[in-house]
Amino acid sequence: MSSHNRFSSIARRAVALLSVWTLLVGALSFGVSAQTSQKAQRLSEEQRILHALNRLGFGARPGDVEKVRSMGLERYIEQQLFPDKITDAVAEAKVKNLPALQLSTGELFAKYPQPGALLRIMERRGQVPAELAPIVAARKKGQAAQNAPNAPGMDDDGDVMMKPEGMGKEDDAQQNNNGARRAFRDYLAKNGLRAPQQLTAELQASRILRAVYSERQLQEVMVDFWTNHFNVFAGKAADRWLLIAYDRDTIRPNTFAKFYDLLKATAESPAMLFFLDNFQSVSPNANMNG
C-alpha cells in the first residue's frame, strides 16, 4: 500500500474515532443532565417544606416542619399571603414588652425627649433643675463663642455634650462630657423619661422578636424588604422619633398592597418627608395660582 493510501486510511480512522467519541460524550452529558434533573425533581416532602420555610420566612423553627406537613404545603403558602388571618399572639406579646412601640409619635417626643430641645424649654420656662444647670451654663458659654466647634450641644446620637470654652486638656473635656451625659441620664430616670437612643434599639429588637416568634413569616420578610427599599436613616434628627410610626403605620399595612399604594404611603409619611428634606422644598411662588 502506497504512503498516500496509508495516510488516507489513518485519517479516516481518526475521523471515525473522533465522531464516536463526540457521540459518547454527548450521550454521557445527556445522561448526567437527565439524572441531575430527576434528582432535582425527587425532593422529599420534608425537603420541599424546608425549602419553603427558608424562602418564605427566616428558616425552620422547632415544630415548623411538622406543622406545615400536617396542614399541607400549599395551604401554608396560601395562609402566608393573608397575614391578617393568622393569629400571632406570641409575637405580639413579646413586642408589647417594648414600650416605645405602643406610643404615638407625639408621645414618643414627650417620653424620649431630645436633650437640646428639652434644655431650651426648661431655660425658657426658668425651670432648669440644679443638676442640669452646669450643662445650660456651658451651652450659653458655647453660644457666646459663636458656636465654636467645642461649644456644648448634642452629638449625632442625641446625647448632651458639655465642652466649655477654654478647656485646655482633652481628657478634662471628656470628663465633663461624661459628667453631662451622666447627669442628663439621671435626670431622665428620676422623671420617668427615657433616652432617645432607646427608640432605635426597641424598633430593632421588635424586628428580631417578630422574625423569631411571628407566625406571619412572609410578612416579616416583606417588611424587611420594603424597609430596605424605602430606607430612612434613623440618625437624621427627627427621624429617630418618626421611624416607629413609619414601620407600624406605613410599611406593615402595605406589605402586600399594590406598589402604587405603598409608594404613595411612603412618599407621604412624615419620616420620608423629613428624610428627603421636603420641609425645605418650598417654591417662591407657592401661593400663586397657575
N, C-alpha and C positions, 0 to 999 in steps of 0.2 A: 504493500500500500504506500502510495506516494505521501510525502510530507504534507502536501496540501490537503489530501483526504483525511489523514490522521488529525490534522488541526481542525477540520470541519466536524469530525466525529466528536472530538473533545469539547468543542464549542457547543454542539447540540446537547451533549450530556450535561454540560454545565447549566445551560438554559433550562433543561428539563428539571434538574435538581433544584434550581432556584425557584422554578414555578411551584414544585411540590412543597418546598419549604415555605413559600409565601402562603399557600393554601392552608398548610398545617398551622402556621402562626395565626392566620385569620380565624381558623376554626377554634383553636385554643382560646384566643381572645374572646370570641363569641361565647364559648362555653363558660369562661370565667365571669364574663359580664352577666350571662344568664343566671349563673349560680349566685352572684352578688345580688342581682335583682330579686331572686327568690328568697334569699336570706333577709333582704330588707323588707319583704312583704310578710315574713313569718315572725313578726314581733309577737311576743306573748301578750296576753291580756294585761299582765302586770307592767310590762314594758310600755305598752300603749298608755296606760294610766299614768305612769311616772313621767312619760314624755309630756302629757297634757298638763300635769301639775307643775312641771318645770317651765313650760312655755306660757301657761295662763296665770301663773302665780309665782310665788317665791320658793317653790320646791315643796316636796312632800314632808309633812309633819307626821309624828306618830299617830296612826289611825286613819290618815287620809286615804291611803290606798284601799283599805278595807271599806271605807265609807263610799268611795267612788265605785268600787266593784259592786257593792250592794244596790246602789241606785242606778248604775249604768253610766257609761262614759258620756254618751250623747246627752242624756238627761242632765248630767253635771255641767257640761258645756253650756247647754241651754239655760240652766239656772244662773250661771255666772254672768250671763248677758243681761240679767234683770236683778241687779243687786238690791233694789228696794224690796224685793220679795224674800230676801234672805235674812233670817234672824241673826243678829250679830251681837248678842248680849254680852259675851265675854270681852270682846274688844272694846265695846262701848263702856263697860265697867272699868276697864284699865285706863281708858282715856279720861274718864271722869275724875281720876286722881290727879290730873294736871289742871290746876285751877285757871290758868290763863285761857284755856280753850273754851271755857264756859262763859267768858265775858265778851261784851260788845267792845267795839273799838274805843268808844268814849270811856268805858270803864277801865280799859287797859291803860289809857293815858293817865287816868287818875290813880290806879293801883300800882303801876310800874312807871313812876314819873321820870321824865327826862331831867337829869340833875341841873343843867344850866337853867332850864325853864322854871323849875321849882325854886331855885335860889332867887331868880329875878322876881317871882311872885311874892316870896317871903319879904324880899327887900322893899318892894313897893308898898306892901301892907305894914311894914315895920314890925314884922313878926319873926325875925331871924333868931332861932334858938342859940343859946350861948355856945353850944358845942360846934355850931356851924359858922359862928362869927368870924373866926380866922380865915375861913375859905372865902367869905364875902369880902373881907378886907383885902385879901390877896387879889381877888378879881378886880376890885376897884383900882388897886395899885397897877395891875396889868393894863387896865383900860387907860389909866392916866399916862402910861408909857406907850400909848398909841398902838395897842395890840401887838406888842413886840412878840417874837417867837416864843419867848419864855413866859408870856403872860398866862395867868391861870384861866382855865376854861374847861372844855370837855375834850377827851380824846375820842378816837373813832368809835370806841365801844360804848360811849355814853358815860364814861367814868369822869368823876370830878378830878380836875388837876389843880394843883396849887404850886405855882412856880413864881414866887415873889421876885420882883426886880431887885437886883443887887446880890443874888445868891452867887457866890463865887465858886463853890465846890459842887461838883455834880452829885456826889453822894449825899450832901446836905439837901440838895434839891429833891433827890429821890426819896430821902427820908420824909420830907414834907409832903411829897406827893402821896406816899403810902399812908401817912397820917391823915391826909384829907380824904382818901378813899375809905379808910377805916372809920373815920368819924361819920361820913355820909352813910355807910352801910349800917352803922349802929343806929343812926337816926331813923333810917327806913325800917329796921327791925322793930324799934321801940314804938313806931307809929303804925304798925300793921301794913307797911308798904314793902314793895319788892324791887330789886334792881332790874332795869330793863333788859339786861343780858339774859335774864330768865325766860323772856319771851321766845327767843330763838331756840333756846335749849329745850323748852317744853314742846314747841312745834316739832322739832327734830325727834324728840322722844315719842311723840304721838305717831309719827310716821313709822318708826321702828316697831312700836307696840302693835299697830294695825297690820303691818307686814307679817308679824309673827302670829298674832291671835285672830285676825279677822277671817271670817268665812267668805267675805267678799274679795277673794284674792285677785280676780281680774280687775276689779275696780281699783284696788290699791296699785296694781301695775300701771293702769292708765293714769292714775293721779300722779304717779312718779313721772310718767312720760310727758304729760301735758304741763306739769310744773317745770320740768326741764325745758320744754319747748317755749313756754311763755314765762321765761325766767325773770324774776325780780330780785335785786340784790338787797339782802337784809341789812347790810351795813350802811345803806344810804339813808341817813337821817330818819325821817318819819316812817319809812317803810318797815322799820323794825316793829312798829305798833300796828301796821296795816296788814301784815302778812297772814296773821291768823284768820282774819275775815276773808282774805284772798283765797286761802286754802278751803275754808269752810263754806263760803257763800258763792264763790266764783268757780273754782276748779272742780270741786267734788260734785256739785249738782249737774255739771255739764260734761262729765267724763264720757258718757255715751250719747251726747247730744250731737246735732248736726254741727259740722265745723264752723259754719257761719255763726250759729248761736254762741258757740264757745269763743270764737274770735271777738264777737261783739261784747260778750260779758267781760272778757279780759281787758279789752280796749277801754271800757267804761268803768272799770274797777278803780277805786282810789289808789290802790297800791301801784298799778301800772301807770296811771296818770301822773303820779308823783315821780315814779322811777324814770319816766320819759320826759320829765320837766315840763309837762303840759301847762302847769300853772304859770310858766314863764312865756308860753306861746300865745301872745296877745297881738292882734292886728291893730295898727294905729287907727284903722277905720272900722273897728269892730262894731261901733254903734250906728254906722251909716247904712242905710238901705241900698240894695243894689250892689 
